[in-house]
Amino acid sequence: MVNVLSIQSHVAYGHAGNASAVFPLQRLGIEVWPVHTVQFSNHTGYGDWTGRVFDGQAVDEVVQGIEDRGVLGSCDAVLSGYLGSADIGHAVLGSVAKVRSANPAAVWACDPVIGDVGRGVFVRPGIPEFMREVAVPAADIVTPNHYELDLLSGTETRSLASVKDAVAAVHALGPRVVLTTSLVAEDTPDDAVDLLASEGGRHFRVRTPRLDLSVNGAGDAIAALFLAHWLDTRSAAEALGRAAASVFGLLRMTAEAGSREILLVAAQDEYVAPTQTFDVTEV
């Protein structure tokens, strides 16, 4: 049994953070230990919500309780996403250190959530610096979107060659695997979107049709699915192909239904047997 400690935000209604990442992992047969950094009524894309943000101590206490059960040695990976504050970030870092101490083979998959095209930086001050200077260098796998890749690398990329240079700069910070999502380069057709997985100096691309929808939580789902398949195959190319197919199926169903929320539960068969697959091309 594969075990993943997932430290992320959580919403009661809809799907974002742990409410987006946990179920796909479970559907793939992975045991998930979710630790919530916030507990909100719904994701913030609605413009208003209720609930509260937890502090770093709250995360530390929950992870300490898990450690007290004597099970951290069986934890295969830590998954983290949106950080409400640098305080939470340091708690995640401490949790990763505890897991690695108990199991040196464990990996940290960090989704360095900072911002996005059209929205700019949407995290609190200090978070971009924490991601670039502390989190990304300590992580094994990072999953930035195109906008975040540019921020982390300190460059502005348009061509595929410049994207690969930016990925190399992020690799140089520390992580061994970089998955770039929502990638739109000069050679990306207007009706498509790319994903690029990079590992060991090699780059693999999947191109999927662009869907007409705007939803929250898809990035959390693909980070979780990519981690799951990388743990299973230890291959960025294989993990990319599987995760891209599953997320496209999820988003296609969501778009066809005209849903404001991703249909995470209704689309569950897409995680284990995607209805459509896409070529993985080394570039």
Disulfide bonds with the S-S distance in Angstrom:
none
